C-alpha cells in the first residue's frame, strides 16, 4: 500500500474564534496531501493534464475526534483505496504531534474531461491506481440525499477568489459558505463531530447560488446549495455537533 504523510502547522488565519481550525481549512490540508500524493504516484495533475482531464472531489466524510488548534502540528496520512468505473477512493488519518488521532476521512473522486466536463471511465485511462485498500472509516461511504424543511438563508455570487487551479469553485469554498449560513441562522457553535459534503455539479465565477439550511433535535445540520433560478442543486452537506 502506497502511503504518504504530510505535516502541517495550524496558522492563525486558519482558526476560528475558539482557536480550533476551521473545518474548511482542515479540508484544504486533505486536498493538498491528496494532490501531492497523486502526483508522486503518477496519476496527479500533470498526468491528467496530458489527457485533457482533471480530478474533482465528489464525496467526502470527515469524522473528528478533536480539532487541532493554533500552532498545533498535524500529520496527515493518506492513501488511495480502490476504484470503480467512474469513482476512485482515497483515505485520510490525521494525528497530532504526540501521535494521538485527530480525525479520519474517506473520499470519492471523479475524472472529468476538460472539453465537456463529463466523467470519464477510469478503466480506460491506464492510471495504475491500486484496485483495493483499507478504509479509514468503517461502513460504506454513501452519497448524501436531500432532506426536508430547508430554509433559504442567503445568496452567494461566486467571486474570483473562490476559483481554483481547475477553473471552478474549490470544494472547500462550498463548505465555508455552508458553515457561514449555519452560523447566521441556527444555534451552531462551530464544534463539529462529523462533516460530509456531496458535490453534484461544478460552479464557476459569476454563478449565483442560494444556500439553504435545516436542522433537527439530534444536533444534525443540513445544507443545500442550489443554483439561482431553478438551475439545479450543486452540493449537499451534513454537519453533526
C-alpha positions as MATLAB code, in Angstrom:
seq = 'XXXXXXXXXXXXXXXXXXXXXXXXXXXXXXXXXXXXXXXXXXXXXXXXXXXXXXXXXXXXXXXXXXXXXXXXXXXXXXXXXXXXXXXXXXXXXXXXXXXXXXXXXXXXXXXXXXXXXXXXXXXXXXXXXXXXXXXXXXXXXXXXXXXXXXXXXXXXXXXXXXXXXXXXXXXXXXXXXXXXXXXXXXXXXXXXXXXXXXXXXXXXXXXXXXXXXXXXXXXXXXXXXXXXXXXXXXXXXXXXX';
ca = [
       0.000    0.000    0.000;
       1.386    3.383   -1.057;
       1.023    5.758    1.887;
       2.131    9.366    2.192;
       2.492   11.506    5.304;
       2.500   15.314    5.260;
       2.996   17.633    8.215;
       1.097   20.897    8.595;
       1.206   23.586   11.290;
      -2.102   25.305   12.050;
      -1.792   29.021   11.258;
      -3.656   31.891   12.880;
      -5.655   32.652    9.722;
      -6.897   29.035    9.606;
      -8.555   29.232   13.051;
     -11.989   30.260   14.226;
     -12.571   32.391   17.321;
     -12.270   29.475   19.784;
      -8.788   28.646   18.487;
      -9.839   25.456   16.681;
      -9.055   25.058   12.999;
     -11.926   25.832   10.627;
     -13.278   22.686    9.010;
     -12.759   24.128    5.511;
      -9.104   24.849    6.374;
      -8.705   21.262    7.567;
     -10.149   20.096    4.265;
      -7.508   22.145    2.480;
      -4.867   20.022    4.224;
      -6.536   16.881    2.875;
      -6.790   18.348   -0.599;
      -3.107   19.273   -0.636;
      -1.997   15.887    0.697;
      -4.104   14.108   -1.919;
      -2.806   16.258   -4.781;
       0.858   15.816   -3.846;
       0.480   12.066   -3.349;
      -1.357   11.577   -6.648;
       1.400   13.492   -8.416;
       4.029   11.341   -6.713;
       2.260    8.140   -7.806;
       1.913    9.242  -11.426;
      -1.804    9.974  -11.661;
      -1.926   13.572  -10.452;
      -2.484   16.957  -12.072;
       0.394   16.599  -14.530;
      -0.645   13.167  -15.833;
      -4.315   14.070  -16.149;
      -3.435   17.306  -17.897;
      -1.776   15.189  -20.600;
      -5.127   13.536  -21.326;
      -7.166   16.764  -21.060;
      -8.686   15.735  -17.741;
      -8.667   16.620  -14.056;
      -9.690   15.177  -10.694;
     -12.751   16.538   -8.879;
     -13.906   15.667   -5.386;
     -17.338   14.024   -5.498;
     -17.970   12.996   -1.891;
     -16.079   13.293    1.405;
     -16.802   12.460    5.023;
     -14.669   13.549    7.996;
     -15.128   12.111   11.489;
     -13.464   14.255   14.153;
     -12.019   13.099   17.460;
     -10.528   16.500   18.238;
      -9.973   19.563   16.083;
      -6.397   20.851   16.175;
      -5.758   24.370   17.428;
      -3.481   27.236   16.503;
       0.175   26.244   16.269;
      -0.592   22.514   16.589;
       1.304   20.157   14.331;
      -0.940   17.930   12.204;
       0.307   14.859   10.352;
      -1.978   13.768    7.528;
      -1.576   10.193    6.374;
      -3.251    9.391    3.050;
      -3.535    6.547    0.553;
      -5.659    5.548   -2.470;
      -8.032    2.718   -1.638;
      -9.561    1.450   -4.885;
     -11.718    2.459   -7.824;
     -14.742    1.614   -9.930;
     -15.603    2.583  -13.484;
     -16.341    6.194  -12.522;
     -15.042    6.696   -8.974;
     -11.660    6.463   -7.233;
     -11.442    6.451   -3.442;
      -8.873    7.916   -1.057;
      -8.476    7.722    2.728;
      -7.013   10.041    5.365;
      -5.995    9.829    9.020;
      -4.841   12.897   10.969;
      -2.712   12.805   14.120;
      -1.259   15.446   16.418;
       2.394   15.921   17.309;
       2.127   13.231   20.013;
       0.661   10.637   17.666;
      -2.895   10.921   19.008;
      -5.634   10.624   16.426;
      -7.442   13.815   15.453;
      -9.704   12.725   12.602;
     -10.421   10.181    9.888;
     -11.786   10.803    6.415;
     -12.889    8.887    3.333;
     -13.390   10.451   -0.084;
     -14.527    9.726   -3.644;
     -13.136   11.371   -6.778;
     -14.160   11.640  -10.432;
     -12.015   12.240  -13.508;
     -13.644   14.878  -15.719;
     -12.737   15.744  -19.292;
     -11.706   19.350  -19.810;
     -13.621   19.740  -23.073;
     -17.041   18.569  -21.907;
     -16.755   18.380  -18.079;
     -18.112   14.837  -18.188;
     -16.947   11.906  -16.084;
     -14.508    9.536  -17.773;
     -14.310    5.776  -17.480;
     -11.349    5.181  -15.173;
     -10.943    1.641  -16.540;
      -9.865    3.175  -19.868;
      -7.322    5.685  -18.532;
      -4.358    3.473  -17.531;
      -3.675    5.470  -14.357;
      -2.290    2.458  -12.472;
      -4.477    3.101   -9.449;
      -4.496    0.423   -6.729;
      -7.534   -1.837   -7.058;
      -8.246   -2.038   -3.326;
      -7.051   -0.701    0.014;
      -8.082   -0.407    3.668;
     -10.740    2.152    4.582;
     -10.234    4.849    7.208;
     -13.942    4.913    8.141;
     -15.970    1.784    8.727;
     -19.042    1.221    6.602;
     -19.916    2.296    3.091;
     -19.422    5.931    2.161;
     -22.851    6.801    0.795;
     -23.781    9.956   -1.037;
     -25.989   12.368    0.871;
     -29.628   12.744   -0.070;
     -31.896   15.776    0.106;
     -33.658   16.456    3.406;
     -36.929   18.189    4.201;
     -37.686   21.621    5.639;
     -34.804   23.599    4.190;
     -34.908   27.333    4.758;
     -33.344   29.721    2.279;
     -30.730   31.761    4.129;
     -28.604   33.715    1.721;
     -27.417   34.140   -1.830;
     -23.794   33.803   -2.912;
     -22.376   35.253   -6.115;
     -19.206   33.287   -6.841;
     -16.160   35.590   -6.619;
     -12.872   35.214   -8.470;
     -11.130   34.280   -5.195;
     -13.158   31.039   -4.924;
     -11.840   29.640   -8.217;
      -9.072   27.032   -8.056;
      -6.425   25.540  -10.348;
      -9.053   23.687  -12.384;
     -11.030   26.856  -13.126;
     -14.067   26.093  -10.962;
     -15.088   26.703   -7.342;
     -12.815   24.823   -4.936;
     -14.557   22.144   -2.885;
     -13.576   23.790    0.406;
     -15.373   27.011   -0.542;
     -18.761   25.275   -0.555;
     -18.063   24.084    2.980;
     -17.139   27.592    4.096;
     -20.369   29.010    2.654;
     -22.397   26.305    4.391;
     -20.793   26.886    7.795;
     -21.313   30.645    7.472;
     -25.005   30.120    6.676;
     -25.437   27.858    9.705;
     -23.772   30.353   11.996;
     -26.013   33.199   10.867;
     -29.305   31.422   11.377;
     -29.143   28.485   13.814;
     -27.614   27.720   17.198;
     -24.409   26.395   15.683;
     -21.320   26.734   17.874;
     -18.704   25.538   15.406;
     -17.820   22.384   17.367;
     -18.029   19.610   14.760;
     -18.024   15.846   15.326;
     -18.518   14.911   11.684;
     -18.914   16.647    8.356;
     -19.854   15.313    4.952;
     -20.166   17.037    1.596;
     -21.579   15.511   -1.578;
     -20.905   17.505   -4.739;
     -23.462   17.417   -7.557;
     -22.236   19.880  -10.188;
     -19.499   22.399  -10.881;
     -19.868   26.131  -10.276;
     -17.912   28.931  -11.911;
     -17.078   32.595  -11.359;
     -20.166   34.794  -11.536;
     -22.653   31.990  -10.899;
     -25.212   32.633   -8.156;
     -26.266   30.116   -5.508;
     -28.958   30.052   -2.873;
     -27.772   28.478    0.402;
     -30.497   26.661    2.350;
     -30.243   25.015    5.797;
     -32.235   22.771    8.116;
     -31.650   21.127   11.483;
     -33.133   18.546   13.833;
     -33.214   17.807   17.566;
     -30.266   15.386   17.369;
     -27.704   18.099   16.605;
     -27.568   17.402   12.893;
     -27.455   20.316   10.452;
     -28.154   20.024    6.727;
     -27.120   22.419    3.986;
     -28.151   22.642    0.344;
     -26.537   24.786   -2.330;
     -28.838   25.440   -5.285;
     -28.318   27.388   -8.480;
     -30.360   30.545   -8.772;
     -33.427   30.367  -10.966;
     -34.055   26.620  -10.847;
     -30.681   25.719  -12.310;
     -30.335   22.590  -10.171;
     -28.712   21.506   -6.927;
     -24.949   21.994   -6.556;
     -23.992   20.365   -3.263;
     -25.389   18.847   -0.072;
     -23.742   18.957    3.351;
     -24.385   17.290    6.678;
     -22.828   18.505    9.937;
     -23.170   16.822   13.344;
     -22.193   18.541   16.576;
];
